[in-house]
Amino acid sequence: MTRTLQPASAIEAVKRPGRWLALSVLVLAVLLVAVDATVLGLATPYISEDLAPTGTQLLWIGDVYSFVIAGLLVTMGSLGDRVGRKRILLIGATAFGAVSVLNAYADSPELLILARALLGVAGATLMPATLALIRNLFHDPRERSLAIGIWGATASAGTAVGPIVGGFLLEHFWWGSVFLINLPVMAVLVLVGRKLLPESRNPNPGPWDPASVLLSLVGMIGLVYAVKEAAAHGFAWATAAAGLLGGAALYGFVRRQLTLPSPLLDMRLFRNHGFSGAVLADLLTILGLSGLVFFLSQYLQLVQGRGPLEAGLAELPAAIGAVTAGLIAGAAARRYSVRSVVAGGLAAVGLALASLTFLDQSTGYPLLGAALLVVGVGAGFSFTVTADVILASVPKEQAGAASAVSETAYELGAALGIALLGSIVTGVYRGFPSPPDTPEGAHESLGGAVEAAHALPARTSEALLHAARESFVDGLAIAAGAGAAVLLTTAVAAWFMLRNQHLEGSGRKTHG
């Protein structure tokens, strides 16, 4: 695809008054999702103590939200293009707040898993709608790059605000309170968004296709479930059946989209090398990061003995780096090149993860803090530029569908990362040598070991905790190495796949 730049006068003519104020409402939705995702890690030890989930249930609590979002994002993005992105955003935000209450008061692992799944249904409406509305609010490429940078920086800020606010709540209230912080944000978003946000939709969307919706949902959930189960428990016929069902459904989905006059997802988008390269980079980057991040809060609290608020503050450098990089990423990509910024950012994250293979129980904070800062900077550069590439590669009428593909890659990567890298941590952890008469739950999760140690004699308790923590850290280090390998490989792939890609407004044409 070759894009030509609009004349400056034409761009000025379509600049919408109040667009920056409208952007402030959109970033509230991003903040809502980011805060919810990050506070869960801090609350995990308390959930383990209160609800006593098994190791598998704990993984489900962590990743079912991403599974459901991954299965529904394409559907919700296309739905927003049809019925209106503002409408779908406000409905989703209201549902997100309401379901957060159910999460807060869940009294069993099974109910919490269900509540997290319902939260995923609501969350699937939010992210594609926000990016699509940005595409329609900002027609000037440089303004749009800055808006996307602010959008991404807010998501990163949410990762900082979440742990700090969550840590404060966990030190003063029960674990369910971390979900209730969604309510005031949701209320502001809905009340202010009704007045400020313009409605936008595809003027000629074509008919809705329920068969495509069903195929995408079954395909994504079936495939991700199979990968998760195979990584956690090895091969089983039920796992293979789920994988085959998911693969067949996705194959049917793609075939159906190629034959429909108005597809749910236009597969021709992937012919654009910049679009497909950016999507792949996002997926693999999150895969390499998410499993490690999910367990990092447990390391800070259950291994190093930090309180939840201190653990939240300890993760702050990653958010600071991502916010800073996100705000300047567009300018950097125009001055240098898209592939330099994306590949360089990914390589930096990979090297930072590689440094975490040296973690042990007594690792000092300078190494950890420096690694988190580099991770944040690298991820901020990469994610901001790839989001800009994805949005600029499609007509604005398809902004919702394109945004949904971007977010699907993100959520699928998160789910697979937690499943694969999380399973590495869990698999290594379960093999630790334990003292006689150790309760079975101690081998399910580190939180279970800490809980079991309370009921044992002092010497036995100390031996159990030392062995459990050492094994957990060993698993974390191996997962960090695996994540580093994924990120460095992705950096090389991005360098080649984004070879001729340039952002609009850089003075050069964009080639697909």
N, C-alpha and C positions, 0 to 999 in steps of 0.2 A: 504494500500500500504506500502511496506517496501523498504527503499532505503539503498543501501550500498554505502560507500564512495569510490570515485576514489583514487587510489594511488597518492601520491604527484608528482611522476615523470610524470604520465599521465596528471595531471592538468597543470604542468609546460609546457608540450609539446603543449597544446592548448591555452596557453596565447597569446593573440593577441597583437602585437606591436601597440602602438598608441591608445590603448583602452581607456586610461584616457582622452586623448585629444578628442576622439570621444564622450566620455561621456559629455564633456563640451558643445558640440553641442546639444546633447539630452536635457540637462537641460534648454537650451534656449527655447525649445518648451514648457516645463513645466512652465517656467517663463512667457511665452506669455499667457498661459491660466490662470494662477494664477493672474497675474496683471489685466487681463480683468475682472475676476470675482469680484475682490475686489474694483476696482475703481467705479463700478456701485453704490455701497452703498453710497459713498461720493457724487456722482453726482445726486442722487435721488432728493434731495431738489430743485436743479436747474432745473431738468427735470420737476418736478411738477410745478414750477413757469412758465417755458417757454412753455411747451406743454399742461399743464392743464389736465393730464390724470385723469380718475376716479380711485377710490381705486382699483377696479378690474383690470383696465388696468395697474396700477402701479405694482400689483402683477404679471401680465402677463409679463411685461417688465423684472421683476426680475427672473421669473422662466421658461419662454418659452425656454431660452437657454439650461437649464438643461433638460427640457422635450425632446427636439429634440435630444440632445446628448444621453440621456438614451435610446431613441428609435433606435438609429443608431450605438451605440458602438459595439454591437455584430457583426453586419454586417460589420463594418469597420475593426474590429479586424480580422475577418475571411478573409476579402478581402486582408488585409495586408499579412496574411499567404500565400495567393495564388499568388498575383501579385508582392509582395516584400514590406517589411516594410519601407525600405528607400524611395522607390518611393511614397508610400502612404503618408509618413510623409512630403516629400517635396511638393507634390501637395497640401496637406492640409494646410501647412504653408503659401503657396502662396495665396490660397483662403482666409485664415483667415485674412491676411493683407488687401486684396482687399475689403472684406466685412466690415472690420472695418471702411473703409472710408464711406460706406453707413450708418453705425450706427452713425458716427460723424455728418453727415449732414441731418439726419432724421428731418422732419419738422412737424410731427404729431405723436400722440401715436401709431396709426395703423402702420405707416411706421417703427417706431422704433421696434415695436413688430415683424414685418416681418424681419427686419434686424437682430434682435437678434436670430430669428429662423435660418436664413441662417448662422449666425456665429456658431450656434450649429452644423449645418451640417459639416462645416469645422473643428470645434473643435473635433468632434467625430473621426477624423482621427489621431489626435495628440497623446493623452495619451496612447492608447493601443500600438501604434507603438513604443513609447519611452521605455516603460517597456519591450516589447518583444525584442527590440534591446539590452537592457541591459542583458536580459537572454542569448542572443547569444554572446555578447561581453565578458562576465565574466563567466568563467566555474569554477573558484575557489570559493567555497561557501562563504568564508570569504571576498574575494574581492567583490563578488556580494552583500553581505550584506552591505558593505561600500558604494558601488555604489548606491544601493537602498536608503541608508541613505542620500547620497548627493542629489539624485533625490528628495526625500521627503523634505529635508532641503531647496532645491531651491524653491519648491512649497510654503513652509512656508515663505521663504524670499520674494517671490513674493507678499504674502499677506502684507508684510511690505513695500516693495518698491512701490506697487500699490497705497496705500493711501497717502504716502508721496509725490510721484511724482504727483499723481492725485490732491492732495491738493494744491500743488504749481501751477499746471496748472489751477485749478478752481479759484484761487485767481488772475490769470493774464489773462485768456482766457475764452472762452465760454465752456459749459459742453461737447460739442462734442470733444474737444481736448483730453479728457481722452482716447478715443478710438484710436486716432492717434499715441499714444505711442507704439502701436503694430507694426507699420511699420518698424522702424529701427531694432527691434528684429527679425522680420520676414526676413528682408533682409540679416542680418548676418547669420541666420540659414540656409537659402537656399543656399547662396553663399559658405559658409564654409562646410555645410553638404554634398554638392555634391562631395567634394574632400575627406573628412575624413571618412564619414560613410560607413561601408561595407553593401552590400545588403544581406538580408537573407529572406528565404521563406521556406514554407513546400515543400519538393521535390516531394511529392505525395499527393497533396491537394484534388484530386477528382473534379468532375464537380461542377460548381456554381449553386445554387438552388434559383431562383428568388422567388418561392413561400415561402420559409423560410424567405427570406428578408422581404417580404410583411407582413407575419404573425407576425414577431418580431416587426416591426415598428408599425403596427396597434395595436398590443397587448399592447406594452409599453405606447404609447401615449394615447390610449383609457383608460387604467386603471389609469394612473396618472391624466389625465384630470378629470375623474370621482371623484377621491379622492379630488382633488383641489376644484371642484365645489361644492361637497357635504359639504366640510368643510367651504366654504365661504358662501354658500347660502342655505344649507339644501337640503332635498330630493326633486328631481324633476324627472319627467319621462325621460326627455332628458339625465339627468345625469346618471340615472339607465341604460338607453340604452347604453350609452358610456361605462359604467363599464362592462356590460354584453358582449358587443362586444369585449372589450379589453381582458376580462377573457377568452372568447371563442377562440380568436386568439392565446393567449399564450398557452392554452391547446392544440390547433391544432399544434402550433409550437413544443411543447415538444413531442407530439405523432409522428410528422413527423421526428424529429431528431432521435428518437429511431428506426425508420425503414430505414433511409437512410444509404447506405454503407459509404458515406463520408458526414457526417452532417455539417451544418454550425456551430453548437456548439455541442461538444461531451458531452451529458448529464451524461456520466459515470464519468466525473470529480467530480460530486457532491457526489459520493460514498466515496470519500476521506474526512474523518471527519475534517481534518485540513483545507482543501480547503473550504468546506461548512461553517465551523465555522468562518473562517476568513472573508469570503464574508458577512455573516450575521452580524458580528461585525462591519464591515465597514458601511454597510447600516444603521444600527440603530444608530451608533455613529454620522454620518453626519445628520441623521434625527433630532437627539436631539440638534445638534449644529447650523445648518444652518439658521433656522428661526430666531433664536436669533441674530446671527451675521448680518443678512440682515437688522435688525432694529437698531442695535447698533450705526451705524454711524448717523442715524437720531436722536437718543437720544443725542449723543454728540453735534451735531450741533443745532438741533431745540429745544431741551429742555435745555441743559446747555449753549448754545450760543457760542460754540467754532467755530473757523474758520475751513475750510476744511483741511488745513495743520496741524493745532493743533489736529484736530480729528484723522487724519492719524497717527500722532506721538503717540497719546494716545493709539492706538491699537498695538503699536510696541512690548510690552512685550509678547504677544501671539506668534508672529513670532520668537522672540529671544528664547523663551522656546522650540518651536517646532524644530527650527534649531539645538539647542544644544542636545535635546533628540534624534532627528533623527540620528545624527552622532554616538551616543553611543548605540543605541537601539539594534543592532545586537549583540554586545559584551555582553550587559546586559542579553539578552535572552539566550545566550550560557552559561553564568555563573550561572544564576538562572534557569528560564524556560520560554518557550513561554507564557504559560498561566499566570504566575506571572506578567510578564511585560505588557501583553495586558490587563488583568483584572485590575491590579493595575493602569495602565494609565487611563482606562475608569472610574474607581471609583474616581480617582482624578478629572477628568473633571466633573463628576456628582456632587461632593461636591462643586466644584467651581461654577457651575451653581446654585446650591442651595443657595449659599451665595448671588447671585444676586437677589433673591426674596425680599431682603431688600432694593432694589433700591428705591430712591425717586428723586425728582427734584434737590435736593441739595447734593446728595451723593458725598463725597469727592473722589478724584482720588486714594488715597492709597488702598481703598477697591477694586475699579474697576481694577486698575493696577495689584494688587496681584492676583485677580481672573483670569484675562486674562493670566498672566504668568503661573499659574497652568494649565489652559486650554491648553495652548500651549505645555507645557511639557508632559502632559498626552496624548494629541492627537499625538504628535511626536513619543512617544514610541509605541503607539498602531498601528498607520497607517504604520510605517516603518516595524514593525515585521509582521503584517498581509500581507503586500505586498510581503515580502520575503517568507512567508509560501505559498502563492498562486503560486508564480513563481516556487518554488522548488517542488511543488506537481505534476507538469505536465512535459511531455517530451518537449524539446525545440522546436520541430516542431509545437506544439500547444500553444506556448507562446503568440501569438497574441490573440487567442481566450480566453485564461485564463486571460490575462491582460484586455481584453474587459469586461469579467464578473466582474472583480474587479472594473473597472471604471464605469460599469453600476450600480453596487451597490452604488458607491459613488455619481453618478449623480442622481440616483433615490432617494437616501436618501436626497440629497440637494433639489430636486424638492418637495418631500413630506414634508420635514421640513419647507420650505418656505410656502407651501400650508396650512399645518396643524397648525404649531406654528404661522405663519404669520396671519392666519385667526383668531387665538385667539386674537392677538394684535389688528387687525382691528375690530373684533367683539366687544371687550371691548371698544375700542376707539369711535366707532360710537354712543355709548349710552350716551356720556357726555352731561350734561345740558348746553345749550348755551343761550346767551342773545337773546332777540327778534330781528327779522330781520337779523339773521345770515344767510349768503349765504349757499345754500345747499352743495356747494363744501367743506365747512369747516368740514363736517362730513365724507367726503370721505377719507381724509388723513391728517396727521399733517401738511404736506407741504401746503395743501389747506387751513387749518386754519390760518397758518402764512400769506399766501397771502391775505386771506379775511380780516385779521385784519388790513392790511394797509389802507383799505378804510373805516374803522369805526372810530368813535370818540374815543379819548384817553381812557376814562374810560371803554367804551364798549369793545374796543380792548384788554385792559388789562384783563378784566374778561373772554373774549373768550379764550385768550392764556393760562391763568391760568387753566381753566377748561379742555381745550384740552390737555395740557401738562400733567396734573395730570392723566387724563384718559389714555393717551398713556403709561405713566409709569406704571400704574396699569396693563395694558395689557401685557407690557413687563415683569413685575415681575411674572405674572401668566404663561406666556410662558417659562420663565426661570425655574419655578418649574416643568412644564411638561417635559422640556428638561432634567432636573436633574433626574426625575423618569425614563425616557427612558435610560439614560446613566448608572445609577446604576443597573437597571435590566439587561442591556446588559453586564455589568461587571460580574454579577453572571453567566449569560449564557455562556460567554466566558471562565470562569473558568472551567466549566464542558465540554464544547465542544472541548476545546483545551488541554484536560487532558494529552494525550500521545504524544503531538506534540513537536518536537524538530527541531531546525534549522540544516541544513547540516553543517558539520564541527564542531559540538559540542562534537563529540566523542560518540554520542549515535545514535541509529537508529530512523528513523522517521516512525511512525505508522499511517496508514490511518484509 
